[in-house]
C-alpha cells in the first residue's frame, strides 16, 4: 500500500479521476475474447525435489474428455493449448498420494502456472487442494516453505522458529513499493526510520537491525539502509529473533531475506500503470520466460519509471529501476544464474524529522537524575509545507550484481555456490527540526555528513539434503557464508551545522536554500571495514512418535578495521561459535510444539559520524546475544497459526559523554526484551481472507548505571502492536474483492525515564480489486484509500540519549496522511 501520495491541481485531479473511471468501465463492460493459453507447472516431492514421470490429467469444464501428460526430468508438465474455463487438475505417481485441484480457473490471455507438491503415499491416500497455490489470495497468502537455503528443506510448520513470508501476489495486491510499506503487512515486524521512509532498519521483537548483518538477497548479505524497491522481489522471508546459527553472526533483530524474481518456466509478461493520488505516475513492466528448443536459456526483467509530486506541494518523487536476471541450464540438474539491478530514487520536499533532547531549563539534574527530556508534541499535519524544504531530501542509488551455481546431486541432495556485490550511494540533506521547548518551537537545520556510501561483497555456499535410516529421517544443511562490509566517509566533512531558521510546529516556515556548508562531491575514504566468514551446520532429526530435534551451529571469524584518511587506527579480531538447539513435538503432521535456545556472536555496531565522537564512524568489537523461545504452529486449514513466547538479551551501545566537548560510542547496558506474538493466515467460508498478527512486548534497558533510567522501557517501542489485512470476495460478481486493513500501534515511551508516552493510534485502509479480460488480456484494477480517517501520527520514535548523559536527542518521524493508490495491470 503505497505511501507515495500527492495532491495536485483540480484540473489534473479531474483528468485522473476520469481516466480511471473509463478504465473501470472498460473492465466491467468489455466482452471476453476467447483465446487458447498454456497451462504448466512444476511438481515436487515433500523434500522439494522435482518429480519426473508423474501423470498429470486436465479434465475439461463441460465434459469428461481429458488431456493427459507426464512431467519431464525437471518435474515440469505442459498443456500447450487449453481453452478458457474451469478445469479439474490431477497429479499421480506410484509412491505418492494423488493430488487433485477441483477448480483450476484458466483465463483467456493469461498463462496459467500451477505448481504442485506431492506427499508420500500412506500420509494420505489422496489430497484435494481448494483455491490454489501457497502464497495466493485463495489461501490467505500462506507460504508453506522457505526459499531453499540455510534453513534446509523442511516445511515452515516444522521449523522451530517464527517464520513469515510475504509472497509476490501480496506485494502486488497491497501495492507496496518500499520496505516500510511491506512491513505494515508483516504484523510481527517493525522498523526504525533513519533518514526518511526509504532509509530504515527492520526489526523483530523490539531489536533494531544492523546495516548489513540482518538482511540478505537470495541468502547473501546486503546493506539495507538505502534504496530498495519491492517490485523486483518474488517474496520477502523473515525469521524472527536470533538466527545466527543458520545465517552467521547477527544481532537478534531477525533475518530478512529478499528473494529476487527469477526466470519463469512459462512465458509471462505484466504491464502496470500506477498512480498515487493524482500526480505520481508510474509505469512498470515485468516479463520472463525461457528460450531455445529445450528451454535452456531463461530470462526475467523488471523495468520501472515513476515521477511526480508527493502529498506535500512543491515536493518531488522520482523512481527508476532496471533489474535483469538470466539463467542457463547446461544439464537437467545444473543451473547457472546471474542478475544485475540498478535502482535510484530522488525525494525532495518530504517532511524532515523532529529531534527532542534534554530540557535546557531543567537545573535540577544530578548524576542519578539526568535532565528531563522535552515533551514530544502531538504529530502535526505532514502535508503542510515547511516541515520539509523543496530543495532538500535524499538521493539514493543501489546497484547489485550476483551469480550462482545450483546443482541437484540427486532428488534429495542439492547444492548452491554464489557471490554478490552491492554498492549503495547516498546523498542526504534532509531538514532536521530540533525542538527547543515544550511550546513547539524548533530550529531547522540540514542533516548532512551521513555515510555517503556502503559497499558489500558477500558469498554463500550450501549443501542440503535428506537422509533416512533405521526409521530416523534427517534434514541436513552445511553452509559457508560471509561478507565484507565497507563504510565510507567524507574526507573533508562539513564542520558546521547548516542552520535554516526557526519556526513553530503550529506554524512551519519555508527557508531559503543555503549556499555553503553541504559536502558535495568530495572525496571518500573507507572509515570502517567489517569482514566475517563462517561455517554453518544444521540437522533437523525426525524421531519416532512425533518427536524431533534441531541442532545448528555457526563457527565464525569476525574482523574489524577502523581507519582515518591516511592510516588504520585500530580494530579487532574475534572468533567463536553461535549455537542453537530445539526440541520439537508434532502431535499431528500439521502441528508443531517447540522450544529453542540460541546464543549468537555478533559484530558490534558502527559509531555515528558525529564530529564530537572520539570513535566516529568506527566499528565496536563483537559481542554476544541470547534468546529463549517457545512456540506453537499449525498449518491445518482454514487458518494457519504461529504463536511464540520469547526472551531476548543483548548488550546495547550508545553515545556517552567523555568530557564537556567529547563523547564516545560504547556499550552502556543490556537490553532485555520478552513478550508474545501470534499470527494467522487463511480463508474463511471460501470468501473472507484474513492475514494478521499481534505482538505484546516488554522491552527494557538494564545496567545503565543511572538510577532514573535503569530498568525503564525502551524509547519508541510500543507494548502492543497489531495488523489485520482482510479481503472479501463479493458473491455473484466474479473476481471482485473488497479489501481492508486495520493497523494498531500502542503507546510508546517518549523518554528514558518513561515520564511521557505517546498516544496509541489506529489506521484504516479500504479498497477493492477487480479482474476482467480486455481484448483477450486479463486486466486487474486495484484501488486503495490509505489512512482513510487521516490520522496524524509518528511512524517511528527512536531512542537517542539512552543513558541520560545529554549526548544525543530522540528522533521522531511523521507518518503518511490520507492517500490514494491505484494501479491497472495487464497480463499478457
Secondary structure, DSSP 8 states (H G I E B T S, - for coil): ---------HHHHHHHHHHHHHHHHHHHHS------EEEEEEEE-TTS-B--S-EEEEE-SSSS-EEEEE--TTSEEEEEEE-SEEEEEEEE-TTB-EEEEEEEEE-TTS-EE--EE--BBTTBSEEEE-S-STTSGGGTT---S--SSTT-SS-GGGSSS-EEEEEHHHHHHTT--SHHHHHTT-TTEEEEESSSTTSEEEEETTEE--SSTTEEETTEE---SS---GGGEEEEEEE-S--HHHH-S--SS-EEEEEE----SS-EEEEEEEEETTTEEEEEEEEEEEESTT--EEEEEEEEEEEE--SSTT-EEEEEEEEEEEEEEEETTEEEEEEEEEEEEEEES---EEEE-B-TT-----SSS---B--------TTSTTSS-TT-EEEEEEEEEEEEEEEESSSSEEEEEEEEEEEEEEEE-EEEEEE-STTSEEEEEEE-----EEEEEEEEEEEEEEEEETTEEEEEEEEEEEEEEEEEEETT---S-EEEEEEETTB-------SS----S--EEEEEEEEEEEEEEEEEEE-GGGEEEEEEEEEEEEEEEEE-SSSEEEEEEEEEEEEEEEEEE-SSTTEEEEEEEEEEEE---B----TTBTTTT-B---EEEEEEEEEEEE--SSEEEEEEEEEEEEEEEEEEESSSS-EEEEEEEEEEEEEEEEEEEEEETTTEEEEEEEEEEEEEEE--S-TTTTTEE-TT--SEEEEEEEEEE-TTSTTEEEEEEEEEE---B-STT---B---EEEEEEEEEEEEEETTEEEEEEEEEESTT----EEEEE---TTSSSS--EEEEE---SEEEEEEEEE-
